[in-house]
Amino acid sequence: MRVYLFIAAIAGGATWLITPLIRHIAIHIGAVGRVRARDVHTIPTPRMGGLGMLIGFVVAMLFASRIPFISGLFTANHQAWVVMAGAIMICLLGMADDLWDLDWMLKLAGQLLISVFVAWGGLQIISLPLGSLVTASPTLSMAITAFLIVASINAVNFVDGLDGLAAGIVAIGGIAFGLYSYILARSSPSYASMATLIDVALVGVCVGFLLHNWHPAKLFMGDSGSMLLGYLITCASIVMTGHLDPASLHTSVYVPVFMPILLPILVLFLPVLDMCLAIVRRLSKGQSPMHPDRMHLHHRMLKIGHSVQGAVLILWGWAALISFGSVTILFFPVRYVVIGFLVAAAVLTVLTMLPYLRRRIPEIMEEDAAYSKHHAAQHVCPQSGRGADRQASTAGDEPRDAEKDTDRPSQA
C-alpha cells in the first residue's frame, strides 16, 4: 500500500508543479475558453489542463516502472505501455479540440479509433458474466472494450461543467475502484496490480489538478483532461477484467466477477446518468446528441439555488455514496450496507433540496397567510351585508308606519 501511496504522491506532485506552466502555454497559443451561453464562468479562462494531467500520469508510471515491487508489471506484457500510448493520443485529440473546437463527429471518430487501437494492443475484456463466465471472442472483446472506453470518455466530458466537478468525481471513483482492485490483488501470489497502479496514479493526478481547478479555477482541464480521465478509469477496470480467469473462479467470488463490468458504470454513475439524460433530451427535440444546452445536472443544481462550490460538494457526495456503496456491498452484510446507503441518501437529498426548501417554505407560508386573510375577509363581508339589509328593511318599514298613523286622523 505504501508503494501505491508513493505513486499517487508522485502523480499529484508532478501535476501540481507542471500545471502553472501549462496555463501560461495555453494563454500563449490561444487555448482560452471564450464565455458561451451555456457556461457558468463569466471570464475567459485558459483550457488544456489535460496536458498537465497527462504529464503527471506518465511521470508516475515511469517512476513505477523502476520500483522493484511493480516493475514486473511493465516487463510481463505491454499493457502499461499501451495504456500510456492511448493516454497520449486521447490527450492530443482533446488538445486539438481545445484549440480548434473540432466537429463532434470528427472527435467521436478519433475516440473510436484510439479505443480500437488500445483494444488491439491487448487491453480487452476477456470474460463476460452472462449467467456464467463466458470467454468472449476477440472481435466481441474489441467491440465491447471500444464501446466502454468511448462511453466513459464522453460521460466525463459531459459532466465537466463546474470547477472541480469532473476531477473530484473521477478521483472518488478511482479511490473506490482502487481499493476494490487492491483487495482482489491481495488474493493473488503477487500484490502488484496494474489496475490499482492506474487508479492510484489517476487519483493523484486529479488531486494535483484540483489545487488549481477549485472555484474560481485558474485553468480548465478542457476536453484534453475530461477525455483523459474517462479513458484512464475505464482502462483500469478493463485491465482488472482481463486478469480474471473463468476456470479459476467459484461461486463464492461470483458476485465480484460482475463488478469489473458494473463498477465503471457505478463509479461514473452521475456522468453516465447525465450523458443518457442529455442524449434522450436532445434527440427528443430533434437535435444532435452533442448539441450544447444548460440542462445538465450541475446546471439544475445551480437553478435550485446552490453556489458553485456547494453544487460540486453535493455531487461529490452522491458520487461517493454510489461508488463506495457498490464496493462495500461485496465485503459487508447487505442489510448494513443498504441501511447506511438509505440514511446517507436521505441526508444528501435534504442537502440537495435545501436551497429550494429555504426559498419555497417562506413562499408557501406567505401564500397560506394571504389565503387566510382572503378567506376571513370573505367571511366578514356576507355578515356585514346581512346587517345592512336588516337596517335597510327596518328603515323602510318606519315611514310606512308613520304614513299609516298620519292617515288615520284624516280618515276620522
Buried (B, 14 or more C-beta within 10 A) or exposed (E): EEBBEBBBBBBBBBBBBBBEEBBEBBBEEEBBBEEEEEBBBEEEBBBBBBBBBBBBBBBBBEBBBEBEEBEEBBEEBEBBBBBBBBBBBBBBBBBBBBBEEBEBEEBBEBBBEBBBBBBBBEBBBBBBBEEEBEEBEEEBBBBBBBBBBBBBBBBBBBBBBBBBBBBBBBBBBBBBBBBBBBBBBEEEEEBBBBBBBBBBBBBBBBBBBBBBBBBEBBBBBBBBBBBBBBBBBBBBBBBBBBBBEBEEBEEEEEEBBEBBBEBBBBBBBBBBBBBEBBBEBBEEEEEEBBBBEBBBBBBBBBEBBBEBBBBBBBBBBBBBBBBBBBBBBBEEEEEEBEEBBEEBBEEBEEBBEBBEBEEEEEEEEEEEEEEEEEEEEEEEEEEEEEEEEEEEEEEEEEEEEEEEEEEEEEEE
